[in-house]
Amino acid sequence: MSWGRWWRTVRSLPPEQLLARVWFRLYRPRPNLASPPPPRPVRGRWVAPPPAEPSLVGPTTFRFHGVEGELDVVGWDGPQRTRLWRYHQHYFEDLLADGAAARRPWHEALLRRWVADNPPGRGAGWEPYPTSRRIVHWIAWALGGGELPAEAVASLAVQARWLERRLERHLRANHLWANAVALVFAGAFFLGPEADRWLARGLALLMRELGRQILPDGAHYERSPMYHAQVLRDLLDLENLAGAYPDVGAWAHARTTWRARLPAMRRFLLGLTHPDGEIAFFNDAAFGVVAPPAQLEAYAERLGLGAAPPLEPGLLHWPEAGYVRLSDAGAVALLDCAPVGPDEQPGHAHADTLSFELSISGRRFVVNGGTSTYEVGPERRWQRGTAAHSTVIVDGEDSSEVWASFRVGRRARPFGFAATPLDRGGWRVVCAHDGYRHRPGAPVHRRAWIWRPGELRVEDVVAPARPAEARFLLHPAWRLEGTPQEGVASTDGARVRWRVERGHARLESAHYHPRFGATEPTTCLAVALANGQAIVRFLWDAPCTSSS
């Protein structure tokens, strides 16, 4: 282990976060097994949330990330499955999945078994994050018509007491957010002084984190469209909870605050969505973890929050987040001019600075590699690395020092952003970053995207010149013809030409990871920079317009 890498990783953490890490490791509370408070009467209406993907395929058989496991074989905490797979066992997402009503007997038996098999405070299921997700899912199931067994109700109170003393202040970000949401759910579900304390503490923490984690432009500060969607879903669930318990006086200020933030958050998610209805792959992101944006929008409308206004064509910029959307009737490009994430928690960051994704005729064409695993190892390392993204790699190194599963040492810092309208329509967007400043000559990568109807021209400069390669990962659905320097890609009637105007091109095998547990073979157009420069042009048929 390199002490320099450790130092580069921890030097950006606030001192109180480092102290919280030490405290979390040393302090181990004793579970409070007192009788639960009485449930609070439900006087409002609970709205059905977007359904999760089914994961219970038999009474005790789970399927997560394409991998099945029988509980009697793998247990709740067995080493036969990855840590993330085991976490999902403890989330109980299937309670809220498609067709869940038909599996209610399985669910009721599994709830009882979880309580019997998982003593308080022991095992992965009692870690704060799975505890938080489970509390929310159990209560949402009960509000939707499920009947929690008595032992599950008692366990909910024990879980809330445990969580209150195991808040993940050392991790912050989406973990601490989930802790706060769970305390609010538990405080609303139960009645009495103890529940009021959970509710007050959860709301206070939520309001603080709302101000810290949601940027002024509406983006979640981890800059992962997937985690942004999860945080948005959490706020919609809280709005739903407040509607189910309208007599809780503590809602007033918090509800006004989160309602004021929701429009910008919804707009950001829609802005980072491709025409196929799914999110872009910046940082850790994959399909199937959170409901697609259209389902979240429909949920917001069912909650009485109104429809989000449509996105305007042309250029949209989220300045604090650092993302750009370029669009017209025929294509959408999503540009990453963002920091890798917050200094306090870049754990879900990839070394993807100045990457982009491009959809043509509603179909993804240029993509980033996606995320299929959180397990430490070569695959996780590759998926987070620069070479798995549609950007430039210099000296064969990553633009940010990603390591382990959730660590980042040296971090690329974007600068020099500018967006300029072009004559006769279109935009020129320019940005640079200093992620290779530690290399000889302290080279800077500068990228320009020139967007016109039917065309995207990508210009890359690395100065001073170093061995560098611009990489354009192509979606596996496209058929490729021609040479690396100039060719044609086609799929389902859509057609794109590429032309390498500067640089030396080749086509190489690559991988695409649209879901956890999924790997698809694809192709990467790799362009070696010539004297520190590369120019690649993508051309497609622009939609015809007419005037009357």
C-alpha positions in Angstrom: 0.0 0.0 0.0 1.4 3.4 -1.0 1.4 6.0 1.8 1.3 8.7 -0.8 -1.9 7.4 -2.2 -3.4 7.2 1.3 -2.4 10.8 1.9 -3.9 11.9 -1.4 -7.1 10.1 -0.5 -7.6 11.4 3.0 -6.2 15.0 2.7 -9.5 16.4 1.4 -11.6 14.9 4.2 -12.8 17.4 6.9 -11.3 16.6 10.4 -14.7 15.9 11.9 -15.3 13.2 9.2 -12.0 11.5 10.1 -12.9 11.6 13.8 -16.3 10.2 12.9 -14.6 7.3 11.1 -12.6 6.5 14.2 -15.7 6.8 16.5 -17.7 4.5 14.2 -15.1 1.8 14.4 -14.6 2.0 18.2 -18.1 2.6 19.4 -20.4 -0.3 19.5 -23.8 0.3 21.1 -25.9 -2.4 22.8 -29.2 -3.0 21.0 -32.2 -1.7 22.9 -34.8 -4.5 22.9 -37.6 -2.6 24.7 -41.2 -3.0 23.5 -42.1 -1.0 20.4 -44.2 2.2 20.6 -47.7 1.8 19.3 -48.2 2.4 15.6 -49.5 5.8 14.5 -53.0 5.8 12.9 -52.9 6.4 9.2 -55.3 9.2 8.5 -54.2 10.1 4.9 -53.6 8.3 1.7 -50.5 6.3 0.6 -49.8 6.4 -3.1 -48.4 3.3 -4.8 -44.7 4.1 -5.6 -42.9 2.8 -8.8 -42.5 -1.0 -8.5 -39.1 -2.5 -8.1 -37.9 -5.4 -10.3 -39.0 -8.7 -8.7 -36.1 -10.4 -6.9 -37.8 -13.2 -5.0 -38.2 -16.1 -7.4 -39.2 -18.7 -4.8 -40.3 -18.8 -1.2 -36.7 -18.5 -0.1 -34.8 -18.0 -3.4 -33.4 -14.6 -4.3 -32.2 -13.3 -7.7 -30.0 -10.2 -7.7 -27.8 -9.0 -10.6 -28.6 -12.1 -12.6 -27.4 -14.5 -9.9 -29.8 -16.7 -7.9 -29.2 -18.0 -4.4 -31.3 -20.2 -2.1 -31.4 -18.9 1.4 -30.9 -22.4 3.0 -27.7 -22.6 1.0 -26.2 -19.1 1.0 -27.7 -17.9 4.2 -28.1 -14.2 5.1 -24.4 -13.5 5.3 -22.6 -16.3 3.5 -19.4 -15.8 1.5 -20.8 -17.5 -1.6 -22.2 -14.2 -2.9 -20.8 -10.7 -3.2 -21.3 -8.1 -0.5 -23.7 -6.1 -2.6 -25.8 -9.2 -3.4 -26.0 -9.9 0.4 -27.0 -6.3 1.1 -29.9 -6.7 -1.3 -31.1 -9.7 0.6 -31.6 -7.4 3.6 -33.2 -4.6 1.7 -36.5 -6.5 1.1 -37.1 -4.6 -2.2 -39.4 -7.4 -3.4 -42.0 -6.2 -1.0 -42.6 -3.3 -3.4 -41.9 -5.2 -6.7 -44.1 -6.0 -9.6 -46.5 -8.8 -8.7 -45.7 -8.5 -5.0 -49.3 -9.2 -3.9 -49.1 -12.7 -5.3 -46.0 -13.4 -3.1 -47.5 -12.1 0.1 -47.3 -15.4 1.9 -43.7 -15.7 1.0 -43.0 -12.2 2.2 -44.7 -12.7 5.6 -42.8 -15.9 6.2 -39.5 -14.2 5.1 -40.1 -11.3 7.5 -40.5 -13.7 10.4 -37.4 -15.6 9.3 -35.3 -12.5 9.0 -36.1 -11.5 12.6 -35.3 -15.0 13.8 -32.1 -15.4 11.8 -30.6 -12.0 12.3 -30.0 -11.1 16.0 -29.9 -7.4 16.7 -26.6 -5.7 15.9 -25.0 -8.7 14.2 -24.2 -9.3 10.5 -24.4 -7.3 7.3 -28.1 -6.9 7.7 -27.6 -4.6 10.7 -25.1 -2.3 9.0 -26.6 1.2 8.8 -27.3 1.3 5.1 -29.2 -2.0 4.7 -30.9 -1.2 8.0 -32.1 2.1 6.5 -33.4 0.7 3.3 -35.1 -2.2 5.1 -36.9 0.2 7.5 -38.3 2.2 4.6 -39.4 -0.9 2.6 -41.1 -2.6 5.5 -43.0 0.6 6.4 -43.9 1.3 2.8 -45.2 -2.2 2.4 -47.3 -1.9 5.5 -48.7 1.5 4.3 -49.6 -0.2 1.0 -51.7 -2.9 2.6 -49.2 -5.4 3.9 -49.6 -6.6 7.4 -46.3 -6.7 9.3 -46.0 -9.6 11.8 -45.8 -8.6 15.4 -42.2 -9.7 15.6 -41.4 -7.5 12.6 -43.1 -4.5 14.2 -41.0 -5.0 17.3 -37.9 -5.4 15.2 -38.6 -2.2 13.4 -38.3 -0.3 16.7 -35.1 -2.1 17.6 -33.7 -1.2 14.2 -34.6 2.4 14.5 -33.0 2.7 18.0 -29.9 0.9 16.6 -29.7 3.2 13.5 -30.1 6.3 15.6 -26.8 5.4 17.3 -25.0 4.2 14.1 -25.5 7.1 11.8 -22.9 7.1 9.0 -21.4 10.5 9.6 -18.0 9.0 8.6 -19.3 8.2 5.1 -21.8 11.1 4.6 -23.3 11.3 1.1 -26.1 8.9 0.1 -25.5 6.7 3.1 -26.1 9.4 5.7 -29.0 10.6 3.6 -30.6 7.1 3.7 -30.1 7.0 7.5 -32.1 10.3 7.8 -34.9 9.0 5.6 -35.2 5.8 7.6 -35.4 7.7 10.9 -38.2 9.9 9.4 -40.1 6.8 8.3 -39.8 5.1 11.7 -40.7 8.3 13.5 -43.9 8.7 11.4 -44.9 5.0 11.6 -44.8 4.9 15.4 -46.5 7.1 18.0 -45.1 8.6 21.2 -42.1 10.5 22.6 -39.5 8.0 21.3 -41.0 8.1 17.8 -41.1 11.9 18.0 -37.4 11.9 18.7 -36.6 9.8 15.7 -38.8 12.0 13.5 -37.2 15.2 14.8 -33.7 13.9 14.5 -34.3 12.5 11.1 -35.9 15.7 9.7 -33.1 17.8 11.2 -30.5 15.6 9.6 -32.4 15.5 6.3 -32.8 19.3 6.1 -29.0 19.7 6.8 -28.1 17.1 4.1 -30.6 18.6 1.7 -28.7 21.9 1.8 -25.3 20.1 1.6 -26.0 17.4 -0.9 -28.3 19.0 -3.4 -26.5 21.6 -5.4 -28.2 24.9 -6.4 -28.8 23.6 -9.9 -30.7 20.6 -8.5 -28.1 17.9 -8.9 -27.0 15.5 -6.2 -23.4 16.3 -5.3 -22.1 12.8 -5.9 -22.8 13.5 -9.6 -24.0 10.0 -10.4 -27.4 10.0 -12.3 -28.2 6.7 -10.5 -27.7 8.1 -7.0 -29.4 11.3 -8.0 -32.4 9.3 -9.0 -32.3 7.4 -5.7 -32.2 10.6 -3.6 -35.1 12.0 -5.7 -37.1 8.8 -5.1 -36.4 9.2 -1.4 -37.9 12.7 -1.4 -40.9 11.6 -3.3 -41.4 8.8 -0.8 -41.2 11.3 2.0 -43.8 13.4 0.3 -45.9 10.3 0.1 -45.3 9.6 3.8 -46.4 13.1 4.8 -49.6 12.5 2.8 -50.3 9.3 4.7 -49.7 11.0 8.1 -51.1 14.5 7.5 -51.6 15.1 11.2 -47.9 15.1 12.0 -47.1 18.8 12.8 -43.4 18.4 12.2 -43.9 18.1 8.4 -44.6 21.8 7.8 -41.2 23.4 7.4 -39.4 20.3 6.0 -42.1 19.6 3.4 -42.0 23.2 2.2 -38.2 22.9 1.9 -38.1 19.7 -0.1 -41.0 20.7 -2.3 -39.0 23.8 -3.3 -36.0 21.6 -4.3 -37.9 19.0 -6.2 -38.5 20.8 -9.5 -34.8 21.4 -10.1 -34.0 17.9 -9.1 -36.6 16.5 -11.5 -35.3 18.7 -14.3 -31.7 17.5 -13.7 -32.6 13.9 -13.9 -34.6 14.4 -17.1 -31.6 16.3 -18.5 -29.3 13.4 -17.9 -31.7 11.0 -19.5 -31.2 9.6 -23.0 -34.1 9.4 -25.5 -34.4 5.7 -24.7 -35.7 6.8 -21.3 -32.8 5.6 -19.2 -30.0 7.5 -17.4 -26.5 8.4 -18.6 -23.5 6.5 -17.3 -21.4 9.0 -15.5 -19.6 7.8 -12.4 -21.3 4.7 -10.8 -24.5 4.2 -12.8 -26.5 1.3 -14.1 -30.0 0.4 -15.2 -32.4 -1.4 -12.8 -31.2 0.0 -9.5 -33.8 2.8 -9.3 -37.0 3.2 -11.3 -36.5 4.9 -14.7 -37.0 8.7 -14.8 -40.4 8.4 -16.5 -41.7 6.2 -13.7 -40.4 8.7 -11.1 -42.1 11.5 -13.0 -45.4 9.6 -13.0 -45.0 9.0 -9.3 -44.5 12.8 -8.7 -47.6 13.5 -10.7 -49.6 11.0 -8.7 -48.5 12.8 -5.5 -50.0 16.0 -6.9 -46.7 17.7 -7.7 -47.6 18.4 -11.3 -45.9 17.6 -14.6 -42.3 18.7 -15.2 -42.0 21.2 -18.0 -40.3 19.7 -21.2 -36.6 20.3 -21.8 -35.8 22.9 -24.3 -33.7 21.9 -27.3 -30.3 23.4 -27.8 -27.9 23.8 -24.9 -28.7 23.2 -21.2 -26.0 23.6 -18.6 -26.0 22.7 -14.9 -23.1 24.9 -13.8 -22.6 23.6 -10.2 -22.9 20.0 -11.2 -20.8 20.5 -14.4 -23.0 18.7 -16.9 -24.2 19.9 -20.3 -27.0 18.6 -22.6 -26.9 19.4 -26.3 -30.0 18.3 -28.2 -32.1 18.8 -31.4 -34.8 16.8 -33.1 -32.3 14.1 -34.2 -29.7 13.7 -31.5 -28.7 14.2 -27.9 -25.2 14.6 -26.5 -24.5 14.6 -22.7 -21.1 16.1 -21.7 -19.2 15.6 -18.4 -17.4 18.8 -17.4 -17.8 18.0 -13.8 -15.6 17.3 -10.8 -15.4 13.6 -9.9 -17.6 14.3 -6.9 -17.6 16.0 -3.5 -14.2 16.1 -1.8 -15.7 14.5 1.4 -17.0 11.4 -0.5 -16.0 10.7 -4.1 -16.5 6.9 -3.5 -18.8 6.5 -6.5 -16.6 8.5 -8.8 -15.0 7.2 -12.1 -12.0 8.7 -13.8 -14.4 10.0 -16.6 -13.7 13.7 -16.7 -14.5 15.2 -20.1 -16.3 12.1 -21.3 -19.6 12.3 -23.2 -22.4 10.1 -24.5 -24.3 10.5 -27.7 -27.7 9.3 -28.9 -28.7 9.3 -32.6 -32.3 8.8 -33.7 -33.3 7.8 -30.2 -30.5 5.2 -29.9 -27.4 5.3 -27.8 -24.2 5.4 -30.0 -21.2 6.8 -28.0 -21.4 5.6 -24.4 -19.5 5.2 -21.2 -18.8 1.7 -19.9 -21.3 1.6 -17.1 -21.1 -0.4 -13.8 -21.5 -4.1 -13.1 -19.8 -4.6 -9.8 -18.7 -3.0 -6.6 -16.3 -5.9 -5.7 -12.6 -5.0 -5.3 -10.7 -6.4 -8.2 -9.5 -5.9 -11.7 -13.0 -5.6 -13.2 -14.0 -2.8 -10.7 -10.7 -1.1 -11.3 -11.2 -1.2 -15.1 -14.8 0.0 -15.0 -13.8 3.1 -12.9 -10.7 3.8 -15.1 -10.4 6.3 -17.8 -10.0 3.7 -20.6 -13.6 2.5 -20.0 -15.0 6.0 -20.8 -15.4 8.1 -23.9 -12.6 10.6 -23.1 -8.8 10.9 -23.4 -6.3 8.8 -21.5 -2.7 10.1 -21.2 0.4 8.0 -20.7 -1.9 5.0 -20.1 -2.9 6.4 -16.7 -6.3 7.4 -15.3 -7.3 11.1 -15.1 -8.2 10.6 -11.4 -6.5 8.1 -9.1 -9.3 5.6 -8.5 -8.4 2.6 -6.4 -9.9 -0.2 -4.3 -13.7 -0.1 -4.7 -14.6 3.4 -3.5 -11.3 5.3 -3.1 -10.0 8.3 -5.0 -6.6 9.8 -4.5 -5.4 12.5 -6.9 -8.5 14.1 -8.6 -9.0 15.8 -11.9 -10.2 19.4 -11.6 -12.1 20.8 -14.6 -11.5 24.5 -15.6 -11.9 26.9 -18.5 -15.5 25.9 -19.3 -17.1 28.0 -22.1 -20.2 27.5 -24.2 -20.5 29.7 -27.4 -23.3 29.8 -29.9 -22.3 29.3 -33.5 -23.4 31.2 -36.6 -26.2 29.3 -38.5 -27.0 27.4 -35.4 -25.2 25.1 -33.0 -22.8 25.4 -30.1 -19.1 25.1 -29.2 -18.5 23.8 -25.7 -14.9 23.8 -24.4 -13.5 22.5 -21.1 -10.1 21.4 -19.7 -8.9 19.5 -16.7 -5.6 19.0 -14.8 -5.8 15.3 -13.9 -2.5 14.6 -15.5 -0.6 17.5 -13.8 1.6 14.9 -12.0 3.0 13.6 -15.4 6.2 15.0 -17.0 5.4 18.5 -18.3 2.1 18.7 -16.3 0.0 18.2 -19.4 -3.5 19.5 -19.6 -6.3 17.8 -21.6 -8.6 20.3 -23.4 -11.7 19.1 -25.3 -14.0 21.0 -27.6 -17.4 19.7 -28.7 -18.7 21.5 -31.8 -22.5 20.7 -32.2 -24.4 21.5 -35.4 -27.5 19.9 -36.9 -26.5 16.4 -38.1 -22.9 16.7 -36.8 -20.7 16.5 -33.7 -17.0 17.3 -34.0 -14.8 16.4 -31.1 -11.4 18.1 -30.9 -8.9 17.0 -28.3 -5.6 18.7 -27.3 -3.0 17.5 -24.8 -0.4 20.1 -24.1 2.5 19.7 -23.8 2.1 16.7 -26.0 2.3 13.3 -24.3 1.4 9.7 -25.5 -2.4 10.0 -25.4 -5.5 8.3 -26.9 -9.0 9.5 -27.4 -11.5 6.7 -26.8 -15.0 6.5 -28.1 -16.9 3.5 -26.7 -19.7 2.5 -29.1 -23.0 0.9 -28.0 -23.1 -2.8 -28.9 -26.3 -2.5 -31.0 -24.5 -0.8 -33.9 -23.0 -2.6 -36.9 -19.7 -1.2 -38.1 -18.4 -1.0 -41.6 -15.4 0.7 -43.2 -12.0 1.5 -41.8 -11.0 2.8 -38.4 -10.2 6.2 -40.0 -13.6 6.5 -41.7 -16.6 4.2 -41.4 -20.3 3.8 -41.0 -22.4 2.5 -38.1 -26.0 1.4 -38.5 -28.8 -0.1 -36.5 -32.6 -0.3 -37.0 -32.6 2.2 -39.8 -30.3 4.7 -38.0 -27.0 5.5 -39.6 -23.9 7.4 -38.4 -20.7 8.1 -40.2 -17.4 8.8 -38.4 -14.3 10.4 -39.8 -11.0 10.7 -38.0 -9.5 14.0 -39.3 -6.5 14.0 -37.1 -4.9 11.1 -35.2 -4.4 7.5 -35.9 -7.4 5.3 -35.4 -8.0 1.6 -34.6 -11.0 -0.4 -33.6 -10.6 -2.7 -30.5 -12.8 -5.0 -28.5 -14.3 -3.5 -25.4 -17.1 -4.2 -22.8 -20.3 -2.5 -21.9 -21.9 -2.9 -18.5 -25.5 -1.6 -18.5 -26.6 -3.5 -15.3 -25.0 -4.9 -12.2 -23.9 -8.4 -13.1 -24.1 -7.8 -16.9 -21.3 -7.5 -19.4 -21.8 -7.1 -23.2 -19.1 -7.2 -25.8 -18.8 -4.0 -27.9 -16.2 -2.0 -29.8 -14.1 1.1 -29.0 -12.9 3.6 -31.6 -9.5 4.5 -30.2 -7.6 7.4 -31.7 -3.9 8.0 -30.9 -3.3 11.8 -30.7 -0.9 13.1 -33.4 1.5 15.7 -31.9 -1.0 16.1 -29.0 -4.1 16.6 -31.2 -7.1 14.5 -32.4 -10.2 15.5 -34.3 -13.1 13.1 -34.8 -16.3 14.0 -36.6 -19.6 12.1 -36.3 -22.3 12.8 -39.0 -25.9 11.7 -39.3 -28.9 12.8 -41.3 -30.4 15.9 -39.6 -34.3 15.9 -39.5 -35.8 18.0 -42.3 -37.7 21.1 -41.1 -40.3 23.0 -43.1 -41.9 26.4 -42.7 -45.4 27.5 -43.9 
